[in-house]
C-alpha cells in the first residue's frame, strides 16, 4: 500500500480505518472486501465519516471525522498539514460548501 492518506472501508465488516495519516500528498477512500454501493453508503453514514456522493465515485469526508480517525497522530502539526491539504483541495474544487473533502473511491479486492 502506498504511503498516502487513505481511508479504508470494508462494508462487509463495517470497518473504517485511516492508513498512513501523516502523508497528505494523496487522499482517497479504498473499499475492500465485499459489499455493494448501498452498503458502502450505509457504512460511510453510520461511521460519521461523511456521505457517498450521488455519482458513486466519491465520498465527501467530514474533516472532523478524519481527525477522529487519526487519533493520537492528530497533533497541532497534523492539523496544520490537514489545513494545507484542504486549502489545496479547495483550490481544485474538491471541497464542498460544508467543508467536506471529496475523496475518490478505489474499489479493491473484489469489492463491487
Biopython code that builds the backbone (N, CA, C, O; Angstrom):
import numpy as np
from Bio.PDB.StructureBuilder import StructureBuilder

atoms = [
    (1, "UNK", "N", (0.848, -1.181, 0.000)),
    (1, "UNK", "CA", (0.000, 0.000, 0.000)),
    (1, "UNK", "C", (0.891, 1.241, 0.000)),
    (1, "UNK", "O", (1.906, 1.289, 0.694)),
    (2, "UNK", "N", (0.507, 2.223, -0.771)),
    (2, "UNK", "CA", (1.319, 3.423, -0.891)),
    (2, "UNK", "C", (1.211, 4.298, 0.362)),
    (2, "UNK", "O", (0.227, 4.212, 1.097)),
    (3, "UNK", "N", (2.216, 5.135, 0.604)),
    (3, "UNK", "CA", (2.206, 5.968, 1.811)),
    (3, "UNK", "C", (1.364, 7.229, 1.630)),
    (3, "UNK", "O", (1.906, 8.330, 1.542)),
    (4, "UNK", "N", (0.077, 7.077, 1.576)),
    (4, "UNK", "CA", (-0.829, 8.191, 1.375)),
    (4, "UNK", "C", (-1.916, 8.168, 2.436)),
    (4, "UNK", "O", (-2.123, 7.154, 3.103)),
    (5, "UNK", "N", (-2.609, 9.290, 2.587)),
    (5, "UNK", "CA", (-3.765, 9.327, 3.473)),
    (5, "UNK", "C", (-4.881, 8.584, 2.753)),
    (5, "UNK", "O", (-5.474, 9.096, 1.803)),
    (6, "UNK", "N", (-5.153, 7.389, 3.211)),
    (6, "UNK", "CA", (-6.196, 6.573, 2.604)),
    (6, "UNK", "C", (-7.130, 6.097, 3.704)),
    (6, "UNK", "O", (-6.698, 5.554, 4.721)),
    (7, "UNK", "N", (-8.403, 6.310, 3.480)),
    (7, "UNK", "CA", (-9.414, 5.793, 4.382)),
    (7, "UNK", "C", (-9.835, 4.450, 3.822)),
    (7, "UNK", "O", (-10.314, 4.375, 2.691)),
    (8, "UNK", "N", (-9.665, 3.394, 4.589)),
    (8, "UNK", "CA", (-10.025, 2.049, 4.144)),
    (8, "UNK", "C", (-11.369, 1.681, 4.755)),
    (8, "UNK", "O", (-11.563, 1.766, 5.968)),
    (9, "UNK", "N", (-12.294, 1.272, 3.892)),
    (9, "UNK", "CA", (-13.630, 0.874, 4.335)),
    (9, "UNK", "C", (-13.885, -0.545, 3.868)),
    (9, "UNK", "O", (-13.679, -0.869, 2.699)),
    (10, "UNK", "N", (-14.328, -1.380, 4.775)),
    (10, "UNK", "CA", (-14.773, -2.731, 4.436)),
    (10, "UNK", "C", (-16.255, -2.796, 4.771)),
    (10, "UNK", "O", (-16.613, -3.010, 5.929)),
    (11, "UNK", "N", (-17.133, -2.615, 3.770)),
    (11, "UNK", "CA", (-18.569, -2.604, 4.048)),
    (11, "UNK", "C", (-19.073, -3.897, 4.673)),
    (11, "UNK", "O", (-19.986, -3.871, 5.497)),
    (12, "UNK", "N", (-18.486, -5.032, 4.288)),
    (12, "UNK", "CA", (-18.922, -6.312, 4.836)),
    (12, "UNK", "C", (-18.697, -6.403, 6.331)),
    (12, "UNK", "O", (-19.496, -7.002, 7.052)),
    (13, "UNK", "N", (-17.601, -5.803, 6.800)),
    (13, "UNK", "CA", (-17.276, -5.831, 8.223)),
    (13, "UNK", "C", (-17.620, -4.520, 8.916)),
    (13, "UNK", "O", (-17.402, -4.370, 10.119)),
    (14, "UNK", "N", (-18.156, -3.575, 8.157)),
    (14, "UNK", "CA", (-18.499, -2.247, 8.683)),
    (14, "UNK", "C", (-17.315, -1.637, 9.410)),
    (14, "UNK", "O", (-17.442, -1.124, 10.522)),
    (15, "UNK", "N", (-16.148, -1.704, 8.751)),
    (15, "UNK", "CA", (-14.892, -1.227, 9.338)),
    (15, "UNK", "C", (-14.395, -0.026, 8.547)),
    (15, "UNK", "O", (-14.387, -0.040, 7.316)),
    (16, "UNK", "N", (-13.978, 1.020, 9.271)),
    (16, "UNK", "CA", (-13.401, 2.223, 8.674)),
    (16, "UNK", "C", (-12.110, 2.531, 9.412)),
    (16, "UNK", "O", (-12.119, 2.664, 10.635)),
    (17, "UNK", "N", (-10.992, 2.649, 8.689)),
    (17, "UNK", "CA", (-9.738, 2.999, 9.333)),
    (17, "UNK", "C", (-8.927, 3.901, 8.430)),
    (17, "UNK", "O", (-9.157, 3.962, 7.222)),
    (18, "UNK", "N", (-7.982, 4.595, 9.021)),
    (18, "UNK", "CA", (-7.122, 5.523, 8.308)),
    (18, "UNK", "C", (-5.722, 4.941, 8.253)),
    (18, "UNK", "O", (-5.150, 4.573, 9.279)),
    (19, "UNK", "N", (-5.173, 4.861, 7.046)),
    (19, "UNK", "CA", (-3.802, 4.377, 6.900)),
    (19, "UNK", "C", (-2.904, 5.536, 6.516)),
    (19, "UNK", "O", (-3.352, 6.483, 5.869)),
    (20, "UNK", "N", (-1.660, 5.471, 6.903)),
    (20, "UNK", "CA", (-0.655, 6.476, 6.575)),
    (20, "UNK", "C", (-1.164, 7.906, 6.798)),
    (20, "UNK", "O", (-1.160, 8.707, 5.862)),
    (21, "UNK", "N", (-1.596, 8.237, 8.000)),
    (21, "UNK", "CA", (-2.211, 9.539, 8.239)),
    (21, "UNK", "C", (-1.263, 10.738, 8.175)),
    (21, "UNK", "O", (-1.716, 11.880, 8.246)),
    (22, "UNK", "N", (0.031, 10.498, 8.045)),
    (22, "UNK", "CA", (0.991, 11.606, 8.050)),
    (22, "UNK", "C", (1.403, 12.092, 6.672)),
    (22, "UNK", "O", (2.154, 13.063, 6.575)),
    (23, "UNK", "N", (0.945, 11.461, 5.613)),
    (23, "UNK", "CA", (1.338, 11.865, 4.267)),
    (23, "UNK", "C", (0.114, 12.438, 3.565)),
    (23, "UNK", "O", (-0.842, 11.716, 3.280)),
    (24, "UNK", "N", (0.148, 13.720, 3.292)),
    (24, "UNK", "CA", (-1.008, 14.412, 2.726)),
    (24, "UNK", "C", (-0.879, 14.652, 1.231)),
    (24, "UNK", "O", (-1.492, 15.582, 0.707)),
    (25, "UNK", "N", (-0.089, 13.829, 0.522)),
    (25, "UNK", "CA", (0.104, 14.044, -0.906)),
    (25, "UNK", "C", (-1.011, 13.443, -1.758)),
    (25, "UNK", "O", (-1.136, 13.787, -2.933)),
    (26, "UNK", "N", (-1.813, 12.562, -1.193)),
    (26, "UNK", "CA", (-2.910, 11.926, -1.916)),
    (26, "UNK", "C", (-3.990, 11.585, -0.909)),
    (26, "UNK", "O", (-3.693, 11.243, 0.236)),
    (27, "UNK", "N", (-5.254, 11.678, -1.334)),
    (27, "UNK", "CA", (-6.360, 11.447, -0.411)),
    (27, "UNK", "C", (-7.415, 10.629, -1.137)),
    (27, "UNK", "O", (-7.924, 11.050, -2.176)),
    (28, "UNK", "N", (-7.746, 9.465, -0.598)),
    (28, "UNK", "CA", (-8.737, 8.618, -1.257)),
    (28, "UNK", "C", (-9.404, 7.692, -0.243)),
    (28, "UNK", "O", (-8.982, 7.583, 0.908)),
    (29, "UNK", "N", (-10.454, 7.035, -0.712)),
    (29, "UNK", "CA", (-11.144, 6.007, 0.056)),
    (29, "UNK", "C", (-10.947, 4.699, -0.690)),
    (29, "UNK", "O", (-11.285, 4.601, -1.869)),
    (30, "UNK", "N", (-10.412, 3.705, -0.023)),
    (30, "UNK", "CA", (-10.243, 2.377, -0.611)),
    (30, "UNK", "C", (-11.312, 1.464, -0.026)),
    (30, "UNK", "O", (-11.416, 1.311, 1.191)),
    (31, "UNK", "N", (-12.101, 0.861, -0.903)),
    (31, "UNK", "CA", (-13.140, -0.062, -0.464)),
    (31, "UNK", "C", (-12.614, -1.470, -0.678)),
    (31, "UNK", "O", (-12.278, -1.855, -1.798)),
    (32, "UNK", "N", (-12.544, -2.234, 0.404)),
    (32, "UNK", "CA", (-12.011, -3.593, 0.361)),
    (32, "UNK", "C", (-13.095, -4.584, 0.730)),
    (32, "UNK", "O", (-14.095, -4.235, 1.358)),
    (33, "UNK", "N", (-12.879, -5.825, 0.330)),
    (33, "UNK", "CA", (-13.827, -6.872, 0.657)),
    (33, "UNK", "C", (-15.092, -6.759, -0.163)),
    (33, "UNK", "O", (-15.136, -6.052, -1.170)),
    (34, "UNK", "N", (-16.099, -7.450, 0.270)),
    (34, "UNK", "CA", (-17.370, -7.442, -0.448)),
    (34, "UNK", "C", (-18.240, -6.283, -0.017)),
    (34, "UNK", "O", (-17.920, -5.542, 0.912)),
    (35, "UNK", "N", (-19.322, -6.154, -0.702)),
    (35, "UNK", "CA", (-20.263, -5.096, -0.349)),
    (35, "UNK", "C", (-20.580, -4.225, -1.535)),
    (35, "UNK", "O", (-19.695, -3.866, -2.313)),
    (36, "UNK", "N", (-21.813, -3.895, -1.669)),
    (36, "UNK", "CA", (-22.264, -3.073, -2.777)),
    (36, "UNK", "C", (-22.241, -1.603, -2.385)),
    (36, "UNK", "O", (-21.992, -1.254, -1.231)),
    (37, "UNK", "N", (-22.505, -0.754, -3.362)),
    (37, "UNK", "CA", (-22.516, 0.690, -3.149)),
    (37, "UNK", "C", (-23.496, 1.086, -2.041)),
    (37, "UNK", "O", (-23.216, 1.996, -1.262)),
    (38, "UNK", "N", (-24.645, 0.403, -1.971)),
    (38, "UNK", "CA", (-25.634, 0.708, -0.936)),
    (38, "UNK", "C", (-25.096, 0.481, 0.456)),
    (38, "UNK", "O", (-25.321, 1.302, 1.345)),
    (39, "UNK", "N", (-24.382, -0.626, 0.667)),
    (39, "UNK", "CA", (-23.826, -0.881, 1.996)),
    (39, "UNK", "C", (-22.664, 0.065, 2.276)),
    (39, "UNK", "O", (-22.423, 0.417, 3.430)),
    (40, "UNK", "N", (-21.937, 0.482, 1.235)),
    (40, "UNK", "CA", (-20.880, 1.464, 1.426)),
    (40, "UNK", "C", (-21.478, 2.772, 1.934)),
    (40, "UNK", "O", (-20.962, 3.366, 2.880)),
    (41, "UNK", "N", (-22.558, 3.217, 1.312)),
    (41, "UNK", "CA", (-23.217, 4.451, 1.744)),
    (41, "UNK", "C", (-23.649, 4.342, 3.200)),
    (41, "UNK", "O", (-23.525, 5.300, 3.964)),
    (42, "UNK", "N", (-24.150, 3.186, 3.578)),
    (42, "UNK", "CA", (-24.606, 2.978, 4.954)),
    (42, "UNK", "C", (-23.439, 3.054, 5.934)),
    (42, "UNK", "O", (-23.555, 3.685, 6.985)),
    (43, "UNK", "N", (-22.316, 2.419, 5.601)),
    (43, "UNK", "CA", (-21.153, 2.429, 6.492)),
    (43, "UNK", "C", (-20.574, 3.844, 6.595)),
    (43, "UNK", "O", (-20.212, 4.294, 7.683)),
    (44, "UNK", "N", (-20.490, 4.534, 5.468)),
    (44, "UNK", "CA", (-19.966, 5.905, 5.477)),
    (44, "UNK", "C", (-20.823, 6.780, 6.385)),
    (44, "UNK", "O", (-20.297, 7.546, 7.193)),
    (45, "UNK", "N", (-22.118, 6.669, 6.253)),
    (45, "UNK", "CA", (-23.032, 7.473, 7.061)),
    (45, "UNK", "C", (-22.989, 7.056, 8.537)),
    (45, "UNK", "O", (-22.853, 7.905, 9.419)),
    (46, "UNK", "N", (-23.104, 5.758, 8.802)),
    (46, "UNK", "CA", (-23.163, 5.265, 10.187)),
    (46, "UNK", "C", (-21.874, 5.558, 10.959)),
    (46, "UNK", "O", (-21.910, 5.772, 12.171)),
    (47, "UNK", "N", (-20.748, 5.568, 10.265)),
    (47, "UNK", "CA", (-19.467, 5.826, 10.929)),
    (47, "UNK", "C", (-19.261, 7.307, 11.223)),
    (47, "UNK", "O", (-18.370, 7.674, 11.989)),
    (48, "UNK", "N", (-20.081, 8.154, 10.616)),
    (48, "UNK", "CA", (-19.906, 9.592, 10.780)),
    (48, "UNK", "C", (-18.848, 10.168, 9.865)),
    (48, "UNK", "O", (-18.513, 11.348, 9.966)),
    (49, "UNK", "N", (-18.313, 9.340, 8.965)),
    (49, "UNK", "CA", (-17.246, 9.769, 8.066)),
    (49, "UNK", "C", (-17.707, 10.875, 7.125)),
    (49, "UNK", "O", (-16.955, 11.807, 6.842)),
    (50, "UNK", "N", (-18.919, 10.775, 6.649)),
    (50, "UNK", "CA", (-19.418, 11.754, 5.692)),
    (50, "UNK", "C", (-20.573, 11.174, 4.914)),
    (50, "UNK", "O", (-21.500, 10.602, 5.487)),
    (51, "UNK", "N", (-20.512, 11.326, 3.576)),
    (51, "UNK", "CA", (-21.597, 10.823, 2.745)),
    (51, "UNK", "C", (-21.068, 10.403, 1.385)),
    (51, "UNK", "O", (-20.124, 10.989, 0.855)),
    (52, "UNK", "N", (-21.694, 9.378, 0.837)),
    (52, "UNK", "CA", (-21.389, 8.934, -0.511)),
    (52, "UNK", "C", (-22.018, 9.914, -1.483)),
    (52, "UNK", "O", (-23.191, 10.263, -1.346)),
    (53, "UNK", "N", (-21.247, 10.359, -2.460)),
    (53, "UNK", "CA", (-21.755, 11.299, -3.451)),
    (53, "UNK", "C", (-22.698, 10.588, -4.415)),
    (53, "UNK", "O", (-22.563, 9.384, -4.634)),
    (54, "UNK", "N", (-23.648, 11.315, -4.990)),
    (54, "UNK", "CA", (-24.591, 10.698, -5.936)),
    (54, "UNK", "C", (-23.915, 10.024, -7.130)),
    (54, "UNK", "O", (-24.469, 9.090, -7.710)),
    (55, "UNK", "N", (-22.712, 10.495, -7.503)),
    (55, "UNK", "CA", (-22.015, 9.878, -8.636)),
    (55, "UNK", "C", (-21.476, 8.498, -8.299)),
    (55, "UNK", "O", (-21.068, 7.763, -9.198)),
    (56, "UNK", "N", (-21.464, 8.128, -7.005)),
    (56, "UNK", "CA", (-20.975, 6.822, -6.580)),
    (56, "UNK", "C", (-19.474, 6.669, -6.674)),
    (56, "UNK", "O", (-18.948, 5.598, -6.370)),
    (57, "UNK", "N", (-18.770, 7.704, -7.085)),
    (57, "UNK", "CA", (-17.328, 7.610, -7.247)),
    (57, "UNK", "C", (-16.529, 8.391, -6.225)),
    (57, "UNK", "O", (-15.298, 8.368, -6.241)),
    (58, "UNK", "N", (-17.234, 9.093, -5.322)),
    (58, "UNK", "CA", (-16.562, 9.915, -4.325)),
    (58, "UNK", "C", (-17.288, 9.846, -2.986)),
    (58, "UNK", "O", (-18.497, 9.621, -2.918)),
    (59, "UNK", "N", (-16.514, 10.048, -1.929)),
    (59, "UNK", "CA", (-17.065, 10.223, -0.594)),
    (59, "UNK", "C", (-16.725, 11.642, -0.164)),
    (59, "UNK", "O", (-15.578, 12.071, -0.286)),
    (60, "UNK", "N", (-17.712, 12.367, 0.337)),
    (60, "UNK", "CA", (-17.486, 13.677, 0.931)),
    (60, "UNK", "C", (-17.145, 13.430, 2.397)),
    (60, "UNK", "O", (-18.014, 13.063, 3.189)),
    (61, "UNK", "N", (-15.877, 13.633, 2.756)),
    (61, "UNK", "CA", (-15.360, 13.292, 4.080)),
    (61, "UNK", "C", (-15.375, 14.522, 4.981)),
    (61, "UNK", "O", (-14.850, 15.576, 4.622)),
    (62, "UNK", "N", (-15.973, 14.376, 6.136)),
    (62, "UNK", "CA", (-16.006, 15.434, 7.135)),
    (62, "UNK", "C", (-14.608, 15.540, 7.760)),
    (62, "UNK", "O", (-14.110, 14.547, 8.291)),
    (63, "UNK", "N", (-13.965, 16.705, 7.714)),
    (63, "UNK", "CA", (-12.620, 16.838, 8.296)),
    (63, "UNK", "C", (-12.569, 16.505, 9.787)),
    (63, "UNK", "O", (-11.543, 16.033, 10.277)),
    (64, "UNK", "N", (-13.647, 16.742, 10.501)),
    (64, "UNK", "CA", (-13.674, 16.400, 11.931)),
    (64, "UNK", "C", (-13.625, 14.884, 12.108)),
    (64, "UNK", "O", (-12.954, 14.382, 13.010)),
    (65, "UNK", "N", (-14.334, 14.162, 11.250)),
    (65, "UNK", "CA", (-14.297, 12.698, 11.300)),
    (65, "UNK", "C", (-12.911, 12.185, 10.919)),
    (65, "UNK", "O", (-12.420, 11.217, 11.500)),
    (66, "UNK", "N", (-12.283, 12.837, 9.941)),
    (66, "UNK", "CA", (-10.935, 12.455, 9.532)),
    (66, "UNK", "C", (-9.964, 12.635, 10.699)),
    (66, "UNK", "O", (-9.113, 11.779, 10.941)),
    (67, "UNK", "N", (-10.094, 13.734, 11.410)),
    (67, "UNK", "CA", (-9.237, 13.971, 12.569)),
    (67, "UNK", "C", (-9.470, 12.905, 13.639)),
    (67, "UNK", "O", (-8.520, 12.427, 14.258)),
    (68, "UNK", "N", (-10.726, 12.536, 13.853)),
    (68, "UNK", "CA", (-11.034, 11.494, 14.839)),
    (68, "UNK", "C", (-10.405, 10.165, 14.442)),
    (68, "UNK", "O", (-9.905, 9.438, 15.300)),
    (69, "UNK", "N", (-10.425, 9.839, 13.145)),
    (69, "UNK", "CA", (-9.792, 8.606, 12.677)),
    (69, "UNK", "C", (-8.283, 8.623, 12.916)),
    (69, "UNK", "O", (-7.678, 7.581, 13.167)),
    (70, "UNK", "N", (-7.683, 9.799, 12.838)),
    (70, "UNK", "CA", (-6.232, 9.911, 13.033)),
    (70, "UNK", "C", (-5.820, 9.663, 14.476)),
    (70, "UNK", "O", (-4.677, 9.290, 14.743)),
    (71, "UNK", "N", (-6.741, 9.869, 15.403)),
    (71, "UNK", "CA", (-6.454, 9.592, 16.815)),
    (71, "UNK", "C", (-5.285, 10.402, 17.341)),
    (71, "UNK", "O", (-5.221, 11.615, 17.140)),
    (72, "UNK", "N", (-4.363, 9.733, 18.012)),
    (72, "UNK", "CA", (-3.231, 10.397, 18.664)),
    (72, "UNK", "C", (-2.270, 11.043, 17.678)),
    (72, "UNK", "O", (-1.478, 11.904, 18.061)),
    (73, "UNK", "N", (-2.328, 10.641, 16.423)),
    (73, "UNK", "CA", (-1.466, 11.228, 15.390)),
    (73, "UNK", "C", (-1.856, 12.680, 15.120)),
    (73, "UNK", "O", (-1.036, 13.468, 14.647)),
    (74, "UNK", "N", (-3.104, 13.032, 15.421)),
    (74, "UNK", "CA", (-3.632, 14.372, 15.123)),
    (74, "UNK", "C", (-3.121, 15.407, 16.121)),
    (74, "UNK", "O", (-3.836, 15.828, 17.031)),
    (75, "UNK", "N", (-1.880, 15.798, 15.928)),
    (75, "UNK", "CA", (-1.232, 16.827, 16.740)),
    (75, "UNK", "C", (-1.478, 18.185, 16.089)),
    (75, "UNK", "O", (-2.057, 18.245, 15.004)),
    (76, "UNK", "N", (-1.055, 19.269, 16.719)),
    (76, "UNK", "CA", (-1.172, 20.568, 16.049)),
    (76, "UNK", "C", (-0.462, 20.614, 14.687)),
    (76, "UNK", "O", (-0.951, 21.262, 13.761)),
    (77, "UNK", "N", (0.673, 19.939, 14.558)),
    (77, "UNK", "CA", (1.352, 19.879, 13.253)),
    (77, "UNK", "C", (0.509, 19.123, 12.235)),
    (77, "UNK", "O", (0.458, 19.500, 11.064)),
    (78, "UNK", "N", (-0.150, 18.063, 12.675)),
    (78, "UNK", "CA", (-1.034, 17.296, 11.799)),
    (78, "UNK", "C", (-2.199, 18.178, 11.346)),
    (78, "UNK", "O", (-2.567, 18.181, 10.172)),
    (79, "UNK", "N", (-2.772, 18.926, 12.291)),
    (79, "UNK", "CA", (-3.872, 19.837, 11.948)),
    (79, "UNK", "C", (-3.441, 20.848, 10.891)),
    (79, "UNK", "O", (-4.206, 21.168, 9.981)),
    (80, "UNK", "N", (-2.221, 21.346, 11.014)),
    (80, "UNK", "CA", (-1.700, 22.311, 10.038)),
    (80, "UNK", "C", (-1.552, 21.661, 8.666)),
    (80, "UNK", "O", (-1.886, 22.268, 7.649)),
    (81, "UNK", "N", (-1.049, 20.425, 8.640)),
    (81, "UNK", "CA", (-0.910, 19.715, 7.372)),
    (81, "UNK", "C", (-2.276, 19.423, 6.754)),
    (81, "UNK", "O", (-2.441, 19.520, 5.538)),
    (82, "UNK", "N", (-3.250, 19.067, 7.585)),
    (82, "UNK", "CA", (-4.610, 18.842, 7.087)),
    (82, "UNK", "C", (-5.178, 20.133, 6.503)),
    (82, "UNK", "O", (-5.809, 20.109, 5.446)),
    (83, "UNK", "N", (-4.960, 21.242, 7.173)),
    (83, "UNK", "CA", (-5.443, 22.531, 6.663)),
    (83, "UNK", "C", (-4.811, 22.840, 5.312)),
    (83, "UNK", "O", (-5.477, 23.363, 4.419)),
    (84, "UNK", "N", (-3.544, 22.522, 5.159)),
    (84, "UNK", "CA", (-2.871, 22.721, 3.875)),
    (84, "UNK", "C", (-3.470, 21.846, 2.788)),
    (84, "UNK", "O", (-3.679, 22.302, 1.664)),
    (85, "UNK", "N", (-3.749, 20.581, 3.121)),
    (85, "UNK", "CA", (-4.373, 19.693, 2.147)),
    (85, "UNK", "C", (-5.758, 20.214, 1.763)),
    (85, "UNK", "O", (-6.129, 20.193, 0.589)),
    (86, "UNK", "N", (-6.517, 20.680, 2.750)),
    (86, "UNK", "CA", (-7.857, 21.210, 2.485)),
    (86, "UNK", "C", (-7.791, 22.455, 1.605)),
    (86, "UNK", "O", (-8.622, 22.629, 0.714)),
    (87, "UNK", "N", (-6.813, 23.319, 1.848)),
    (87, "UNK", "CA", (-6.658, 24.524, 1.028)),
    (87, "UNK", "C", (-6.332, 24.145, -0.415)),
    (87, "UNK", "O", (-6.879, 24.721, -1.355)),
    (88, "UNK", "N", (-5.442, 23.175, -0.579)),
    (88, "UNK", "CA", (-5.112, 22.702, -1.924)),
    (88, "UNK", "C", (-6.351, 22.122, -2.600)),
    (88, "UNK", "O", (-6.645, 22.439, -3.752)),
    (89, "UNK", "N", (-7.072, 21.273, -1.876)),
    (89, "UNK", "CA", (-8.278, 20.646, -2.424)),
    (89, "UNK", "C", (-9.328, 21.695, -2.784)),
    (89, "UNK", "O", (-9.997, 21.579, -3.811)),
    (90, "UNK", "N", (-9.470, 22.708, -1.946)),
    (90, "UNK", "CA", (-10.438, 23.773, -2.223)),
    (90, "UNK", "C", (-10.085, 24.496, -3.512)),
    (90, "UNK", "O", (-10.968, 24.850, -4.293)),
    (91, "UNK", "N", (-8.804, 24.713, -3.736)),
    (91, "UNK", "CA", (-8.350, 25.363, -4.963)),
    (91, "UNK", "C", (-8.653, 24.556, -6.212)),
    (91, "UNK", "O", (-8.743, 25.111, -7.307)),
    (92, "UNK", "N", (-8.810, 23.257, -6.054)),
    (92, "UNK", "CA", (-9.128, 22.369, -7.172)),
    (92, "UNK", "C", (-10.631, 22.120, -7.295)),
    (92, "UNK", "O", (-11.079, 21.446, -8.222)),
    (93, "UNK", "N", (-11.416, 22.675, -6.345)),
    (93, "UNK", "CA", (-12.860, 22.443, -6.365)),
    (93, "UNK", "C", (-13.274, 21.144, -5.710)),
    (93, "UNK", "O", (-14.362, 20.631, -5.973)),
    (94, "UNK", "N", (-12.412, 20.605, -4.854)),
    (94, "UNK", "CA", (-12.665, 19.311, -4.222)),
    (94, "UNK", "C", (-13.159, 19.431, -2.787)),
    (94, "UNK", "O", (-13.144, 18.449, -2.045)),
    (95, "UNK", "N", (-13.593, 20.613, -2.388)),
    (95, "UNK", "CA", (-14.157, 20.819, -1.050)),
    (95, "UNK", "C", (-15.551, 21.390, -1.237)),
    (95, "UNK", "O", (-15.747, 22.350, -1.983)),
    (96, "UNK", "N", (-16.516, 20.793, -0.556)),
    (96, "UNK", "CA", (-17.901, 21.238, -0.672)),
    (96, "UNK", "C", (-18.162, 22.428, 0.252)),
    (96, "UNK", "O", (-17.336, 22.755, 1.104)),
    (97, "UNK", "N", (-19.300, 23.059, 0.077)),
    (97, "UNK", "CA", (-19.658, 24.259, 0.841)),
    (97, "UNK", "C", (-19.616, 24.022, 2.346)),
    (97, "UNK", "O", (-19.308, 24.940, 3.107)),
    (98, "UNK", "N", (-19.921, 22.796, 2.786)),
    (98, "UNK", "CA", (-19.920, 22.490, 4.218)),
    (98, "UNK", "C", (-18.538, 22.106, 4.746)),
    (98, "UNK", "O", (-18.397, 21.762, 5.919)),
    (99, "UNK", "N", (-17.516, 22.162, 3.881)),
    (99, "UNK", "CA", (-16.151, 21.843, 4.291)),
    (99, "UNK", "C", (-15.746, 20.400, 4.063)),
    (99, "UNK", "O", (-14.589, 20.048, 4.294)),
    (100, "UNK", "N", (-16.669, 19.548, 3.613)),
    (100, "UNK", "CA", (-16.344, 18.146, 3.352)),
    (100, "UNK", "C", (-15.368, 18.054, 2.179)),
    (100, "UNK", "O", (-15.510, 18.759, 1.180)),
    (101, "UNK", "N", (-14.379, 17.178, 2.319)),
    (101, "UNK", "CA", (-13.338, 16.992, 1.313)),
    (101, "UNK", "C", (-13.725, 15.803, 0.441)),
    (101, "UNK", "O", (-14.039, 14.730, 0.957)),
    (102, "UNK", "N", (-13.705, 15.987, -0.872)),
    (102, "UNK", "CA", (-14.057, 14.894, -1.767)),
    (102, "UNK", "C", (-12.877, 13.935, -1.910)),
    (102, "UNK", "O", (-11.755, 14.340, -2.213)),
    (103, "UNK", "N", (-13.160, 12.668, -1.684)),
    (103, "UNK", "CA", (-12.156, 11.616, -1.811)),
    (103, "UNK", "C", (-12.627, 10.630, -2.874)),
    (103, "UNK", "O", (-13.749, 10.127, -2.815)),
    (104, "UNK", "N", (-11.758, 10.359, -3.847)),
    (104, "UNK", "CA", (-12.055, 9.388, -4.886)),
    (104, "UNK", "C", (-12.116, 7.987, -4.283)),
    (104, "UNK", "O", (-11.331, 7.659, -3.393)),
    (105, "UNK", "N", (-13.041, 7.165, -4.761)),
    (105, "UNK", "CA", (-13.178, 5.795, -4.264)),
    (105, "UNK", "C", (-12.380, 4.856, -5.155)),
    (105, "UNK", "O", (-12.503, 4.889, -6.379)),
    (106, "UNK", "N", (-11.565, 4.023, -4.533)),
    (106, "UNK", "CA", (-10.828, 2.963, -5.213)),
    (106, "UNK", "C", (-11.406, 1.643, -4.736)),
    (106, "UNK", "O", (-11.363, 1.341, -3.543)),
    (107, "UNK", "N", (-11.948, 0.851, -5.660)),
    (107, "UNK", "CA", (-12.533, -0.450, -5.313)),
    (107, "UNK", "C", (-11.421, -1.488, -5.395)),
    (107, "UNK", "O", (-10.748, -1.599, -6.420)),
    (108, "UNK", "N", (-11.225, -2.249, -4.319)),
    (108, "UNK", "CA", (-10.133, -3.225, -4.235)),
    (108, "UNK", "C", (-10.649, -4.601, -3.840)),
    (108, "UNK", "O", (-11.753, -4.753, -3.317)),
    (109, "UNK", "N", (-9.812, -5.595, -4.110)),
    (109, "UNK", "CA", (-10.039, -6.965, -3.623)),
    (109, "UNK", "C", (-11.435, -7.481, -3.880)),
    (109, "UNK", "O", (-12.059, -8.035, -2.975)),
    (110, "UNK", "N", (-11.938, -7.317, -5.072)),
    (110, "UNK", "CA", (-13.231, -7.870, -5.406)),
    (110, "UNK", "C", (-14.406, -7.084, -4.891)),
    (110, "UNK", "O", (-15.544, -7.544, -4.988)),
    (111, "UNK", "N", (-14.159, -5.889, -4.337)),
    (111, "UNK", "CA", (-15.285, -5.069, -3.881)),
    (111, "UNK", "C", (-16.091, -4.645, -5.086)),
    (111, "UNK", "O", (-15.533, -4.382, -6.151)),
    (112, "UNK", "N", (-17.389, -4.577, -4.929)),
    (112, "UNK", "CA", (-18.267, -4.211, -6.044)),
    (112, "UNK", "C", (-18.228, -2.723, -6.315)),
    (112, "UNK", "O", (-18.908, -2.242, -7.221)),
]
sb = StructureBuilder()
sb.init_structure("model")
sb.init_model(0)
sb.init_chain("A")
sb.init_seg("    ")
for serial, (resi, resn, name, xyz) in enumerate(atoms, 1):
    if name == "N":
        sb.init_residue(resn, " ", resi, " ")
    sb.init_atom(name, np.array(xyz, "f"), 0.0, 1.0, " ", f" {name:<3s}", serial, name[0])
structure = sb.get_structure()
